[in-house]
């Protein structure tokens, strides 16, 4: 189902680490400052650096983009994954051994769209 795999010697968890590092870079210190609006912080994110890092981690040509256009009313684009198997029996077996699939996929989709 994944559209890209990690390059040899790399881990997909590095993507989460990459995003966390960028969030820490753009978020203000909490010491007395007002809470930051994540939508306005998007303009401070270094998309070129994120793109370069993603291309080093994944075996695909990537481009980092922000979810939405900076507007709270922007429609969310939700990627609908293709089935990880080729028939219903395989899907039944897949789900038998991946019991947290639905919960995990739901969290991944919601996180992926930024809400």
Secondary structure as GFF3:
##gff-version 3
##sequence-region A 1 115
A	DSSP	alpha_helix	13	26	.	.	.	ID=ss1
A	DSSP	alpha_helix	38	41	.	.	.	ID=ss2
A	DSSP	three_ten_helix	42	44	.	.	.	ID=ss3
A	DSSP	alpha_helix	47	57	.	.	.	ID=ss4
A	DSSP	alpha_helix	88	97	.	.	.	ID=ss5
A	DSSP	alpha_helix	101	113	.	.	.	ID=ss6
###
